[in-house]
Amino acid sequence: MKLHLSEQKKILFIKTSVWNSIKNIFQVKKDLDISKYLISIKILENKVIIRTNKPIFNSEAILLEDEIKWEINQKLKKAEIDFEFDLIYK
């Protein structure tokens, strides 16, 4: 399903996909709603910076990073968005 998005909407789609993927993986794997721990998601070139308010969350997210990245990539693939990235937790 090719989406014809402006660059701004493409970035918004990526950010939303990251947010929802992190939230979903934590809900499924840890039975935890992490919405209150996520502060923001920022994209700088090929880095996705995820700001949180709990350092322990960052450690847990790193342990689940492969699954989080897989889910994000599946969403981007469906939208035919080519975006290589690294996740950085702060």
NULUMMAR-562906 format. One record per residue (C-alpha): residue in three letters; y, z, x. Coordinates in pm, 1 decimal, always signed. Each point is the difference from the previous one (the first is absolute). Layout:
% residues N
  code        py        pz        px
   ala         Y         Z         X
...
//
This chain:
% residues 90
  code        py        pz        px
   met      +0.0      +0.0      +0.0
   lys    +290.1    -127.9    +204.7
   leu    +317.9    +188.8     -76.2
   his    +326.1    -174.2     +78.6
   leu    +203.9    +295.9    +117.2
   ser    +329.6     +25.8    +179.3
   glu     -12.3    +185.4    +330.2
   gln    +138.2    +316.0    -164.2
   lys    -259.0      -9.2    -277.6
   lys    -273.9     -66.0    +252.7
   ile    +102.1    +314.6    +191.7
   leu     +11.2    +197.2    -325.2
   phe    -348.6    -126.9     -90.2
   ile    -132.2    +108.8    +340.8
   lys    +159.0    +345.4     -28.6
   thr    -139.2     +46.1    -350.6
   ser    -344.5    -111.7    +115.2
   val      +8.8    +249.9    +286.7
   trp    +113.5    +285.5    -226.1
   asn    -259.2     -72.7    -267.7
   ser    -281.6     -51.3    +250.7
   ile     +66.6    +330.8    +174.2
   lys     +24.5    +177.3    -334.4
   asn    -322.2    -160.1    -126.3
   ile    -206.7     +69.1    +313.9
   phe    +100.4    +367.1      -0.9
   gln     -76.6     +26.6    -371.6
   val    -345.2    -153.8     +41.5
   lys    -103.0    +153.2    +334.7
   lys    +168.4    +340.8     -13.9
   asp     +67.2     +44.4    -373.9
   leu    +362.2     +65.8     +93.4
   asp    +323.6    -132.9    -149.4
   ile    +216.3     -50.0    +306.8
   ser    +308.6    -130.7    -181.4
   lys    +190.2    +318.8     +77.7
   tyr     -65.4     -42.4    +374.4
   leu    +116.8    -360.2     +34.6
   ile    +372.2     -31.9     +63.9
   ser     +58.4    -363.9     +91.2
   ile    -146.9    -319.3    +138.1
   lys    +197.4    -216.9    +237.5
   ile     -90.5    -331.2    +161.1
   leu    +119.8     -86.1    +349.1
   glu    -141.0    -330.9    +122.0
   asn    -377.8     +57.3      -4.7
   lys     +17.2    +379.5     -31.9
   val     -26.8    +181.8    -330.7
   ile    +155.2    +343.9     +40.5
   ile    -116.7    +256.9    -251.6
   arg    +213.1    +313.1     -20.6
   thr    -159.4    +311.5    -140.2
   asn     +92.6    +364.1     -32.5
   lys    -335.8    +138.6    +121.6
   pro    -130.1     -46.7    +355.8
   ile    -351.8     +85.0    -118.1
   phe     +19.3    -295.6    -238.6
   asn     +75.9    -227.5    +295.5
   ser    -316.3    +116.9    +175.8
   glu    -210.1     -57.4    -310.3
   ala    +154.5    -344.7     -51.6
   ile     -86.0    -100.1    +356.3
   leu    -363.8     +91.7     -69.2
   leu      +4.1    -225.3    -308.6
   glu    +209.0    -275.3    +159.4
   asp    -272.8    -266.1      +7.9
   glu     -60.5     +35.2    -372.7
   ile    +373.1      +8.9     -75.7
   lys     +63.2    -315.2    +205.4
   trp    -295.8    -176.4    -162.1
   glu    +134.4     +68.4    -349.1
   ile    +352.1    -109.8     +96.3
   asn    -136.7    -320.2    +151.6
   gln    -197.7     -75.1    -317.3
   lys    +316.6     +27.0    -210.1
   leu    +197.8    -217.2    +239.7
   lys    -281.7    -254.2     +15.5
   lys      -4.7     -32.0    -380.8
   ala    +374.1     -68.9      +3.8
   glu     -48.1    -240.4    +293.8
   ile    +236.7    +199.1    +220.0
   asp     -78.4     -23.9    +369.3
   phe    +117.8    +320.0    +168.4
   glu    -156.6    +160.0    +308.2
   phe    +103.9    +362.6     +35.0
   asp     -55.5    +340.7    +154.6
   leu     +37.9    +320.9    -198.0
   ile    +214.0    +274.1    +152.6
   tyr     +22.5    +344.8    -157.4
   lys    +304.0    +220.5     +54.4
//
